[in-house]
Amino acid sequence: MDKETARYIFVHFPNLLTSEEVKASRHAMYSEKLGDDDLEHSSRARSYRKRGLLTDDTAVLQLLKDGYDEFERRACERIMAQCPEKIFLNNCPQCNRLARTPYARQCRFCGYNWHDIIAAKFLLHSSFSITNRGFFIMGLITEGEVKKGQFLDLTMLGLAIKPKINSIERMRKIANGRPIPYIALGTDELGDEEMNYLKKKGSFATPLDVLKER
């Protein structure tokens, strides 16, 4: 795996890292922040250790023994071997080069633009299941129009999934004494793991793309 692809996966799909990989990444970052400071005895090092930002766990440190780039590459190769279906490599439709982020719609290499597949923007508020009716993702439309048969792009949330919108329901919630006109997008294309992840995620501050096509 090349360095560019590994960095893309590591940065945009951190939920797929193991707890040891998260600790190793954090240890490497705060070790670099220390610079020339004594990693064992400086006041900053002691503070970082107290806050759990540095570790003495030999299993974690072993992951970094060949350098950070190699650690990152191996972590991403593990992810691709174990759960490739959870990774969305956002390749340009024209030149097939990897875009900067999973939700970019313009190629940084050839300049090709595919923003025209975006039908609307959806601001996530919450997600929930209703017995005998399915799973719903509730929020606000901030731009455009949502229709059944379109697709909600969840890659910005760290899920390489663009589930089809099977139903749209309107509901009102009272906030600060005012009714808020939410809509709930129903889908049957998510597994238990993805549904639980979204329920725990709750709201998200950046609008998600609703796509005309996957």
C-alpha positions in Angstrom: 0.0 0.0 0.0 1.4 3.4 -0.9 1.8 6.2 1.7 -0.9 8.4 0.2 -3.6 5.7 0.4 -2.5 4.7 3.9 -2.7 8.3 5.1 -6.2 8.7 3.6 -7.5 5.5 5.3 -5.8 6.3 8.7 -7.2 9.9 8.8 -10.7 9.4 7.5 -11.6 6.0 9.0 -10.2 6.2 12.6 -13.1 4.1 13.9 -11.5 1.1 12.3 -8.3 1.3 14.3 -7.7 -1.0 17.3 -7.3 0.5 20.7 -3.5 -0.4 20.6 -3.2 1.4 17.2 -5.0 4.5 18.6 -2.6 4.5 21.6 0.5 4.1 19.3 -0.6 7.0 17.1 -1.2 9.2 20.1 2.1 8.3 21.6 3.9 9.1 18.4 2.2 12.5 18.0 3.0 13.6 21.6 6.5 12.2 21.4 7.0 14.5 18.4 5.6 17.4 20.3 8.2 16.9 22.9 11.0 17.5 20.4 14.3 17.5 22.1 12.7 17.3 25.6 13.6 14.3 27.7 11.0 11.7 26.9 11.2 10.3 30.4 12.0 13.1 32.8 10.9 16.5 31.4 8.0 18.2 33.0 6.0 18.1 29.8 6.7 14.4 29.4 5.5 13.7 32.9 2.4 15.7 32.2 1.7 13.8 29.0 2.2 10.5 30.8 -0.2 11.5 33.6 -2.8 12.3 31.0 -2.3 9.0 29.1 -0.9 10.7 26.0 2.4 8.7 26.3 2.6 5.0 27.1 5.0 2.4 28.4 2.9 -0.4 27.0 5.5 -2.6 25.2 2.8 -4.1 22.8 1.9 -0.6 21.7 5.5 0.6 21.4 6.3 -2.5 19.4 3.9 -1.2 16.7 6.2 1.9 16.3 9.5 0.1 16.2 10.0 0.5 12.4 8.9 4.2 12.4 5.6 5.9 12.1 5.0 5.6 8.3 5.5 1.9 8.5 3.2 1.6 11.5 0.5 3.6 9.6 0.9 1.4 6.5 0.6 -1.8 8.4 -2.5 -0.6 10.3 -4.2 0.3 7.1 -3.2 -3.0 5.4 -4.8 -4.8 8.4 -8.0 -2.8 7.9 -8.1 -3.5 4.2 -7.6 -7.2 4.9 -10.2 -7.5 7.7 -13.0 -5.2 6.5 -12.4 -3.7 3.0 -16.1 -3.2 2.7 -15.9 -0.4 5.3 -13.4 1.6 3.3 -14.5 4.0 0.5 -11.7 5.0 -1.7 -13.0 8.1 -3.4 -11.3 7.8 -6.8 -11.9 10.4 -9.5 -14.3 9.1 -12.1 -12.1 10.5 -14.9 -8.5 9.8 -14.0 -9.0 7.3 -11.2 -6.6 9.0 -8.8 -7.5 9.2 -5.1 -9.3 12.3 -4.0 -8.1 14.2 -1.0 -11.0 13.1 1.2 -13.9 10.5 1.0 -16.4 13.4 0.4 -14.4 15.5 -2.1 -16.2 16.1 -5.4 -13.4 17.6 -7.4 -10.1 15.9 -8.4 -7.0 17.6 -7.1 -5.0 16.0 -10.0 -7.0 16.5 -13.2 -9.6 19.0 -12.0 -12.6 16.9 -12.9 -15.7 18.0 -11.0 -18.6 15.7 -10.1 -20.6 17.9 -7.8 -23.6 17.4 -10.1 -24.4 14.1 -8.3 -25.3 15.9 -5.1 -29.1 16.4 -4.8 -29.2 17.9 -1.3 -27.4 18.5 2.0 -28.7 16.8 5.2 -27.8 17.9 8.7 -27.8 14.9 11.0 -29.7 15.2 14.3 -30.1 11.6 15.5 -30.8 8.1 14.4 -33.3 5.5 15.7 -35.2 2.3 15.1 -38.9 1.9 15.1 -40.3 -1.6 15.7 -41.8 -3.1 12.5 -41.0 0.1 10.6 -37.2 0.0 10.3 -34.3 2.4 10.8 -34.4 6.1 10.4 -31.8 8.9 10.2 -33.4 12.2 11.3 -32.2 15.7 10.5 -32.8 18.9 8.5 -32.4 19.6 4.8 -30.2 22.6 4.5 -30.0 22.7 0.7 -31.7 21.0 -2.2 -34.5 18.4 -2.2 -34.5 14.9 -0.9 -36.5 12.1 -2.8 -37.0 8.4 -2.3 -34.5 6.4 -4.2 -31.6 8.8 -3.6 -28.6 7.9 -1.4 -27.3 9.3 1.9 -23.5 9.5 1.9 -22.2 8.5 5.3 -18.5 8.5 4.5 -18.0 11.7 6.3 -19.0 9.9 9.5 -16.4 7.2 8.9 -18.8 4.7 7.3 -18.1 3.6 3.7 -21.8 3.3 3.0 -24.3 5.2 0.9 -27.6 3.6 1.9 -30.6 4.0 -0.4 -33.4 6.2 1.0 -36.5 4.0 1.0 -38.9 6.3 2.8 -39.2 9.9 4.0 -41.2 10.9 7.0 -41.8 14.4 8.4 -41.9 15.1 12.1 -41.7 18.0 14.4 -39.6 18.3 17.6 -40.0 21.2 20.1 -36.7 23.0 20.8 -36.5 26.2 22.9 -40.3 26.4 22.7 -40.3 26.3 18.8 -41.3 23.4 16.5 -38.4 22.2 14.3 -39.5 20.5 11.0 -37.3 17.5 10.9 -37.4 14.8 8.3 -36.5 11.1 8.9 -34.9 9.1 6.1 -35.7 5.4 6.3 -33.3 2.8 4.9 -33.0 -1.0 5.2 -29.4 -1.2 3.9 -27.5 -0.9 7.2 -26.3 -3.7 9.4 -26.6 -3.8 13.2 -23.1 -2.5 13.7 -23.6 0.5 11.4 -27.0 1.3 13.0 -25.6 1.2 16.5 -22.7 3.4 15.4 -25.1 6.0 14.1 -27.2 5.9 17.2 -24.2 6.5 19.4 -22.9 9.2 17.0 -26.0 11.3 17.6 -25.7 14.6 15.8 -23.0 15.8 13.3 -22.2 19.5 12.7 -21.3 19.2 9.0 -24.1 18.5 6.5 -24.0 15.2 4.7 -24.5 14.8 0.9 -27.6 13.3 -0.5 -26.7 11.8 -3.8 -28.5 11.1 -7.0 -26.4 8.1 -7.7 -23.8 5.9 -5.7 
